C-alpha cells in the first residue's frame, strides 16, 4: 500500500465542459494511464482530496462511485479508497445493464442468448487453459450441487460458483467480466423462483458433463455441453417463473 504525494493532484477547472464529477473521473483515469496512480495506492482522505482538486465532497464522491462501479477503485471501511489491485478479472457493476433492461424491456430469452454466446466461448477456452486447481474447484462445486439437491438456494450458489470458476479458467478477463455481469442479473432473477425447481439433478449432471469436457481438454465438447446446459437452464427458469406467477394468481406473461 502506498500513500500518495499531494502534489500529483491538479485542481480541476470548473469552467471546462462536462460536469465536475466527470472531470474527477477523467483526472484519476489519466493519472492511472500515466502511472502516477498504481494498483494498491491509497487515495488521500476525502476532505483533503476534494480540496486538492478543487471540487466539493459530494462531487468527489460521485466520481469515486463511478470508478468503483467499473472496478477501478475500492472503498474499504475505516481504511480508505484504493486503486484496485487484483490479478483476477475486474468486477463490473451490473446496475447499468439492469437499468437498460428495465428501460428497453430486455427479455429473458435475450439475456440467455447473450449468456450462451459468452459462456460457450468461455467454456472452450477453459478446456484449453484451466489449471489443475481450477478443475479441482469445479469438481468441488459439482459435489456441492449433488449434496444440495434438496436445498435449491444452496444449489444455486454452487451453480454460480462453478460458472465463475469456468470463466476464470478461460484466462480472458474481459469475457469473464462481461459473463459475470450478465450472469449476476440472471442469478438474481432465478433466486426468486428456484424454490420451485424440478430439474436440479439433471442440471448437476450437465455441469458434470461440462467439467469432464474441460478436464479432457476438449474445447468443442465443452462448448456443446455448455450450450445444452444453458438451454435447459433457460427452460427451467421460465417454468419456475410461470409456476410462481400461477401460484400468486397472476397472469403469465409471454416470453
Secondary structure, DSSP 8 states (H G I E B T S, - for coil): -EE--GGG-----TTSSS-HHHHHHHHHHHHHHTTSS-TTEE---HHHHHHHHT--HHHHHHHHHHHHHTTSEEEETTTEEEE---SS-----SHHHHHHHHHHT--HHHHHHHHHHHHHHHHHHHHHH--HHHHHHHHHHHHHHHHTTT-HHHHHHHHHHHHHHHHHHT--HHHHHHHHHHHHHHHHHHTTTGGG---HHHHHHHHHHHHHHHHTT-HHHHHHHHHHHHHHHHHHHHHHHHHHHHHTT------
